[in-house]
Amino acid sequence: MATVTACSEPPPPVPAPGAEARELSVPFDRYNFSPADISLLESAEDLLVRDCMRGRGMAWEPLPPAVASDLEPPNRRRYGVVEPEVARLYGYHVAPDRPSVARRAAARESRAAHLPEKERQAVYDETGGCLRKARDRIEQGAPQVDTALFNKLITQTFEQSRRDVKVVQTFRSWSACMRAEGLRYADPLAAVTDQRWQGEGPPTEEEIRAAQADVRCKAKTALVSVWSAAEERIQGEVVRAHPEEFEALKAAKDRQSEAARAIIAGAR
Protein backbone atom coordinates (compact mmCIF):
# COMPACT_ATOMS: atom_id res chain seq x y z
CA MET A 1 0.00 0.00 0.00
CA ALA A 2 1.41 3.38 -0.96
CA THR A 3 2.04 5.89 1.76
CA VAL A 4 0.61 9.34 1.22
CA THR A 5 2.76 12.12 2.63
CA ALA A 6 0.91 15.21 3.79
CA CYS A 7 2.25 18.40 2.27
CA SER A 8 2.05 21.61 4.18
CA GLU A 9 1.32 24.72 2.19
CA PRO A 10 4.32 26.98 1.57
CA PRO A 11 4.30 30.20 3.55
CA PRO A 12 2.92 33.25 1.71
CA PRO A 13 5.48 35.58 0.10
CA VAL A 14 6.65 38.23 2.54
CA PRO A 15 5.10 41.50 1.35
CA ALA A 16 7.28 44.51 0.72
CA PRO A 17 6.93 47.25 3.34
CA GLY A 18 3.78 49.22 2.60
CA ALA A 19 3.52 52.91 1.87
CA GLU A 20 2.00 53.42 5.34
CA ALA A 21 5.35 52.41 6.88
CA ARG A 22 7.72 53.78 4.23
CA GLU A 23 6.29 57.29 4.44
CA LEU A 24 6.62 57.64 8.22
CA SER A 25 9.37 60.03 9.28
CA VAL A 26 10.36 62.15 12.26
CA PRO A 27 13.02 64.88 12.60
CA PHE A 28 15.45 62.64 14.47
CA ASP A 29 15.72 60.41 11.38
CA ARG A 30 18.20 62.90 9.92
CA TYR A 31 20.60 62.16 12.76
CA ASN A 32 20.04 58.47 13.34
CA PHE A 33 21.25 55.45 11.37
CA SER A 34 18.39 53.74 9.54
CA PRO A 35 18.45 50.03 8.62
CA ALA A 36 19.61 51.12 5.13
CA ASP A 37 22.44 53.20 6.65
CA ILE A 38 23.50 50.31 8.87
CA SER A 39 23.48 47.94 5.90
CA LEU A 40 25.76 50.36 4.02
CA LEU A 41 28.21 50.60 6.92
CA GLU A 42 28.25 46.84 7.46
CA SER A 43 28.96 46.21 3.76
CA ALA A 44 31.90 48.58 3.86
CA GLU A 45 33.19 47.00 7.08
CA ASP A 46 32.93 43.57 5.46
CA LEU A 47 35.11 44.62 2.53
CA LEU A 48 37.73 46.17 4.81
CA VAL A 49 37.78 43.07 7.00
CA ARG A 50 38.20 40.89 3.90
CA ASP A 51 41.23 42.91 2.78
CA CYS A 52 42.68 42.95 6.30
CA MET A 53 42.29 39.18 6.63
CA ARG A 54 43.90 38.59 3.24
CA GLY A 55 46.86 40.60 4.46
CA ARG A 56 47.13 38.18 7.38
CA GLY A 57 46.90 35.14 5.11
CA MET A 58 43.32 34.29 6.09
CA ALA A 59 39.99 34.24 4.31
CA TRP A 60 36.83 36.24 4.98
CA GLU A 61 33.72 35.95 2.83
CA PRO A 62 31.67 39.17 2.66
CA LEU A 63 27.95 38.76 3.13
CA PRO A 64 25.61 38.97 0.13
CA PRO A 65 24.08 42.44 -0.14
CA ALA A 66 20.50 43.15 0.81
CA VAL A 67 18.27 44.76 -1.80
CA ALA A 68 17.39 48.30 -0.72
CA SER A 69 13.65 47.74 -1.19
CA ASP A 70 13.81 44.74 1.17
CA LEU A 71 15.18 46.72 4.11
CA GLU A 72 12.94 47.80 6.98
CA PRO A 73 11.69 51.39 6.98
CA PRO A 74 13.10 53.08 10.11
CA ASN A 75 9.70 53.77 11.68
CA ARG A 76 7.74 50.73 10.56
CA ARG A 77 6.49 49.71 14.04
CA ARG A 78 6.76 53.10 15.70
CA TYR A 79 3.01 53.38 16.26
CA GLY A 80 2.30 49.67 16.26
CA VAL A 81 0.97 47.89 13.17
CA VAL A 82 0.00 50.32 10.41
CA GLU A 83 0.02 48.13 7.26
CA PRO A 84 -3.20 46.30 6.37
CA GLU A 85 -1.36 43.48 4.59
CA VAL A 86 0.97 42.87 7.53
CA ALA A 87 -2.01 42.80 9.90
CA ARG A 88 -3.80 40.32 7.61
CA LEU A 89 -0.86 37.93 7.34
CA TYR A 90 0.95 38.28 10.67
CA GLY A 91 -1.35 40.03 13.12
CA TYR A 92 0.84 41.77 15.67
CA HIS A 93 3.84 39.54 14.98
CA VAL A 94 6.81 41.13 13.24
CA ALA A 95 6.79 40.33 9.53
CA PRO A 96 9.61 37.96 8.47
CA ASP A 97 12.61 39.37 6.67
CA ARG A 98 12.29 39.94 2.95
CA PRO A 99 14.28 37.47 0.77
CA SER A 100 17.60 39.30 0.37
CA VAL A 101 17.64 40.33 4.04
CA ALA A 102 16.89 36.74 5.07
CA ARG A 103 19.72 35.43 2.85
CA ARG A 104 22.13 37.92 4.37
CA ALA A 105 21.11 36.96 7.93
CA ALA A 106 21.49 33.25 7.13
CA ALA A 107 24.93 33.85 5.62
CA ARG A 108 25.96 35.81 8.70
CA GLU A 109 24.89 32.98 11.00
CA SER A 110 26.64 30.36 8.87
CA ARG A 111 29.86 32.37 8.71
CA ALA A 112 29.88 32.85 12.49
CA ALA A 113 29.15 29.18 13.13
CA HIS A 114 31.99 27.93 10.90
CA LEU A 115 34.65 30.56 11.67
CA PRO A 116 37.79 28.89 13.11
CA GLU A 117 39.08 30.28 16.40
CA LYS A 118 42.24 31.72 14.84
CA GLU A 119 40.20 33.69 12.30
CA ARG A 120 37.72 34.71 15.00
CA GLN A 121 40.52 36.26 17.05
CA ALA A 122 41.94 38.01 13.98
CA VAL A 123 38.56 39.60 13.23
CA TYR A 124 37.10 40.38 16.64
CA ASP A 125 40.07 41.22 18.88
CA GLU A 126 39.14 44.56 20.42
CA THR A 127 42.59 46.12 20.17
CA GLY A 128 44.03 44.98 16.83
CA GLY A 129 41.31 42.95 15.16
CA CYS A 130 40.33 43.55 11.55
CA LEU A 131 36.82 44.65 12.49
CA ARG A 132 38.15 47.24 14.93
CA LYS A 133 40.50 48.54 12.23
CA ALA A 134 37.63 48.70 9.73
CA ARG A 135 35.43 50.68 12.08
CA ASP A 136 38.26 53.06 12.94
CA ARG A 137 38.78 53.78 9.25
CA ILE A 138 35.09 54.43 8.60
CA GLU A 139 34.82 56.67 11.67
CA GLN A 140 38.06 58.56 10.89
CA GLY A 141 37.41 62.28 10.75
CA ALA A 142 33.89 62.00 12.16
CA PRO A 143 33.19 64.16 15.24
CA GLN A 144 32.66 62.57 18.62
CA VAL A 145 28.99 62.42 19.53
CA ASP A 146 27.03 61.95 22.72
CA THR A 147 25.02 58.85 21.81
CA ALA A 148 23.80 58.46 25.40
CA LEU A 149 22.16 61.90 25.24
CA PHE A 150 20.66 61.15 21.84
CA ASN A 151 19.19 57.83 23.01
CA LYS A 152 17.79 59.56 26.09
CA LEU A 153 16.16 62.24 23.94
CA ILE A 154 14.66 59.62 21.62
CA THR A 155 12.94 57.98 24.59
CA GLN A 156 11.91 61.23 26.25
CA THR A 157 10.39 62.79 23.13
CA PHE A 158 8.44 59.63 22.30
CA GLU A 159 6.98 59.51 25.81
CA GLN A 160 6.20 63.22 25.62
CA SER A 161 4.36 62.69 22.34
CA ARG A 162 2.15 60.06 23.98
CA ARG A 163 1.00 62.73 26.48
CA ASP A 164 0.31 65.40 23.84
CA VAL A 165 -3.26 66.70 24.18
CA LYS A 166 -4.27 65.95 20.58
CA VAL A 167 -2.62 62.53 20.69
CA VAL A 168 -4.44 61.63 23.92
CA GLN A 169 -7.74 62.75 22.38
CA THR A 170 -7.04 60.61 19.32
CA PHE A 171 -6.14 57.64 21.53
CA ARG A 172 -9.63 57.97 23.04
CA SER A 173 -11.23 57.99 19.61
CA TRP A 174 -9.15 55.00 18.53
CA SER A 175 -10.03 53.17 21.77
CA ALA A 176 -13.75 53.82 21.18
CA CYS A 177 -13.39 52.48 17.64
CA MET A 178 -11.71 49.34 19.00
CA ARG A 179 -14.47 48.88 21.60
CA ALA A 180 -16.99 48.87 18.76
CA GLU A 181 -14.99 45.91 17.41
CA GLY A 182 -15.21 44.15 20.77
CA LEU A 183 -11.64 45.04 21.82
CA ARG A 184 -10.57 47.05 24.86
CA TYR A 185 -7.23 48.87 24.75
CA ALA A 186 -6.24 52.31 25.99
CA ASP A 187 -3.84 52.96 23.11
CA PRO A 188 -2.11 51.14 20.22
CA LEU A 189 0.96 50.22 22.27
CA ALA A 190 -1.28 48.37 24.74
CA ALA A 191 -2.70 46.41 21.82
CA VAL A 192 0.61 45.44 20.24
CA THR A 193 2.10 44.38 23.61
CA ASP A 194 -0.90 42.26 24.66
CA GLN A 195 0.60 39.11 26.22
CA ARG A 196 -1.72 36.94 24.13
CA TRP A 197 0.24 37.91 21.01
CA GLN A 198 3.74 37.35 22.39
CA GLY A 199 4.12 33.65 21.57
CA GLU A 200 6.56 32.40 18.94
CA GLY A 201 4.04 30.43 16.90
CA PRO A 202 1.94 31.74 14.03
CA PRO A 203 -0.67 34.38 14.82
CA THR A 204 -4.10 33.20 15.92
CA GLU A 205 -7.29 34.20 14.13
CA GLU A 206 -8.10 36.34 17.18
CA GLU A 207 -4.79 38.16 16.90
CA ILE A 208 -5.22 38.80 13.19
CA ARG A 209 -8.75 40.09 13.75
CA ALA A 210 -7.50 42.47 16.47
CA ALA A 211 -4.58 43.73 14.35
CA GLN A 212 -6.85 44.37 11.37
CA ALA A 213 -9.30 46.26 13.56
CA ASP A 214 -6.36 48.24 14.97
CA VAL A 215 -5.21 49.29 11.49
CA ARG A 216 -8.76 50.24 10.46
CA CYS A 217 -9.25 52.31 13.61
CA LYS A 218 -5.93 54.08 13.07
CA ALA A 219 -7.08 55.06 9.59
CA LYS A 220 -10.56 56.08 10.77
CA THR A 221 -9.19 58.37 13.51
CA ALA A 222 -6.13 59.67 11.57
CA LEU A 223 -4.09 58.49 14.54
CA VAL A 224 -0.78 58.09 12.69
CA SER A 225 -0.85 61.57 11.18
CA VAL A 226 -1.85 63.18 14.51
CA TRP A 227 0.83 61.31 16.45
CA SER A 228 3.58 61.94 13.89
CA ALA A 229 2.68 65.64 13.80
CA ALA A 230 3.14 65.78 17.57
CA GLU A 231 6.54 64.10 17.28
CA GLU A 232 7.48 66.46 14.45
CA ARG A 233 6.84 69.45 16.72
CA ILE A 234 8.41 67.98 19.87
CA GLN A 235 11.53 66.64 18.19
CA GLY A 236 11.96 69.84 16.20
CA GLU A 237 11.97 71.83 19.43
CA VAL A 238 14.61 69.53 20.92
CA VAL A 239 16.84 69.81 17.85
CA ARG A 240 16.67 73.61 18.08
CA ALA A 241 17.47 73.45 21.81
CA HIS A 242 20.64 71.34 21.23
CA PRO A 243 22.08 72.71 17.97
CA GLU A 244 25.71 71.72 18.57
CA GLU A 245 24.89 68.17 19.62
CA PHE A 246 22.65 67.58 16.61
CA GLU A 247 25.09 69.18 14.19
CA ALA A 248 27.72 66.74 15.45
CA LEU A 249 25.34 63.79 15.09
CA LYS A 250 24.53 64.77 11.49
CA ALA A 251 28.19 65.35 10.64
CA ALA A 252 29.20 61.98 12.13
CA LYS A 253 26.46 60.17 10.23
CA ASP A 254 27.31 61.90 6.94
CA ARG A 255 31.06 61.32 7.33
CA GLN A 256 30.69 57.62 8.03
CA SER A 257 28.19 57.16 5.19
CA GLU A 258 30.48 58.97 2.74
CA ALA A 259 33.42 56.82 3.83
CA ALA A 260 31.39 53.64 3.46
CA ARG A 261 30.21 54.57 -0.05
CA ALA A 262 33.79 55.37 -1.11
CA ILE A 263 35.03 52.02 0.22
CA ILE A 264 32.32 50.10 -1.62
CA ALA A 265 32.88 52.04 -4.85
CA GLY A 266 36.63 51.41 -4.66
CA ALA A 267 36.09 47.67 -4.28
CA ARG A 268 34.15 47.29 -7.53
N, C-alpha and C positions, 0 to 999 in steps of 0.2 A: 504494500500500500504506500502510495507516495505521501510524503510529508509536506504539508503546506506551511510555508513560513510567512508569518504576518509581517507586513511591511508598514512601518510608520510613515506618515506623510512628512515630506521634507519641510523644514521651517520656512515661513514666508520670507521673501527677500527683505532685507533691512532697508526701510525707506530712507531716502536722503533727508537731512534736516529740513524742516518746513520753513516757509517764509516767516511764520510767526516767531520762530526762534532766531533765524538768521538776521532779522531786522531789529532785534533788541540791542540797544546800546546804552551805555551810561558814560558820563565824562571820564571816570577813572580808567576806562578802556584804553585811553590814549597813553597811559603810563604803565599799564600792566601787560604782562606777556600772555597772549591768547594761546589756545592750543596750536594754531598755525605758526605763531612766533616760536613756540617751544619746539615744534617739529623742525623748523628751520635751524635753530641753534643745535639741536641734537644731530641733525644731518651733517652740519659742519664739524661738530665734535668728532663724529664717527670717522670722517675723512682724515682729520688730524691724528686721531688715535691710530688709524691704519698706517699712516706714513711713519709715525713714531715707532710703532711695533715692527715695521719692516726694517727700520734703522737698527733695531735690536735683534734682528734675525728671527722674528716671530710673526705669525699671521694674525690678522684681524679682519673679519668679514663685515663690512658695513651693512646695516639693515636696509631692506628694500624701502623705497620712499612711499609715503602715504599720499594719495591723491588729494589735492586741496579741497575738493568738494566733499570728500569723505570725513574731513575733520570736524570736530564738534564746534558749533558756534560758542563764543565765550559765555553767553548768558542764557544758554538753552533751558536750564532748570532753575533760573533765578527766582521765578515766581511760581514754581511748581510746574505741572504739565500744561503746556499751552498749544500743543500740536494735536489736532484731531486724529490723525493717522497713528501717532504714537499711542495716544489714549486707547484707540480701538485695538491695537495689536498687543500692547504691553501694559496697559493700565497705568499704574504708578511706578512700575519697574523701569529702570534705566534701559533705554533701547540698546541692543548689542552694537558693537563696533561695526562700521561699514567695512566692506571687503578689504580694501587696501590697508586700513588701520588694523584690522584683525590679523592680516598677514604679517604686518610689521611687529605687532605684539607677540605673535607666535614665534617669529624669528628671534626676537629679543630673548624670550624664555629659553628657546633651544640653544642659543649661543651661550647664555649664562650657565645652563645645565651641563654643557659639554666643554666648558673652558678649563684647560688644565691649570693647576695651581700656580705654576711658574708664570704663565701668561696672565692669570688673574692678578698676581702681585705686580707685574709690569704695568698693567692698566690702572689698577685701583689704589696703588700706594699713595697715601695722602701727601707725601712730600715730593717724590720724584716720579710718580706714575704718569703714564701717557695721558690719561684723562685729565689729571690736574694741569698738565702742561697745555692741553688743548683749551681748557677753560681759561687759563691765564692769558693765552693768546687772544681769544675772543673778547675777553674783558679788558684787554690792554687799551689804555687811553680813555676808558669809560669812567665817569665820576663815581665816587663812593656815594651810596644812597642808604637812607635809613629805612630798610625794609620792614623793621618792626613797627615803626610809626605808620607806614603805609598800610600794613595789615590791620593795625588797630583802627585806622580811619575807615577802612573798608567795612569792618564789622560795625563800628559806631554809626556810620551813615546809613547802613542798611537797617539797623534797629531804629534809627530816628525816622526813617521813611515809613516804617510800619506804624508809627505813632502819629503821622501827619493827619490832620483833620480830614482832608478829602479822602485819603486812603482808608482811614477808619470808617468813614461813611460808606465807602464803596465795599469794604469788607462786609458791612451789615447787609447791603443789598445783595452781594454774592451769597452770603449765608442764608438769606431769605429765599433766594433762588434754589439753593441746595435743599433747603427744607421742603420746598415744593416737590423735590425729587425724592423725598423720603430720607434725606441725609442731613446729619447735624454736625456742622463744623463751624468754628468761629472765624477761621480764615483759611486760605489755601495751604499754608504751611502745616496746619493741623491735619488737613486732609492727606497730604503727601506723606506725612510721618506717622499716619495711623499704623499701629502695631500689626494690624491684620494684613498689611501689605508688605511686611518686611521679610517674609520668607524667601528662600532662594529658588523655589520652584516656579513654574509658570504662573501668570496671574490668574486668579479665579474670575468667574463670570461677574461676581459681585464687585470685585476690584475694577474690572473694565467698565462696568456700568457706572461706578462712582467717578472714575477718571473722565469718562465721556461727559457726564453731567457737569463735572468741574469745568471742563473746557468750554462747554456751552454757556455756563453761568458767567465765566470770565468774559466771553464775547458779549453776552447780553448786558452786562454791567460796565463794560469798557474798563475792566479792572486793570489790565496790563498797561493801557495807555495812561491811566490815572496814576498808577504806582510808579511807572517809569518817569513820568513828568515830575513827581515828587523827588525821586532820586536825582533827576537832572538838576533841579534847583538846589538840593542839599549838597550834592557833590560839587557843583559849580561854586558854591559859597566856600567850601573847604579848600578847593584849589586856589581860589583868590586869597584865602587867609594864609596859605603856606606857599607863596610863589617860588621861593628858592628851592624848597624840598621837591616840589613837583617839576620844576625845570630840570633838576638833577635826575629825577626818575625818567623823564622823557629823553634826556640826553644819553643816559645809560642804556636805555632800551634801543634808541636809534643807533648808537655806536656799536652795540653788540650785533644788531640785525645787519648793519652794513658790513661788519667784519665777516659774519656768517655767509652772506651772499657772495662776497668776494672770494672766500675760501671755496665755496661750491662751484662758482664760475671758473676758478683757476684749476679745478680738478677735472673739468670736462675735456 
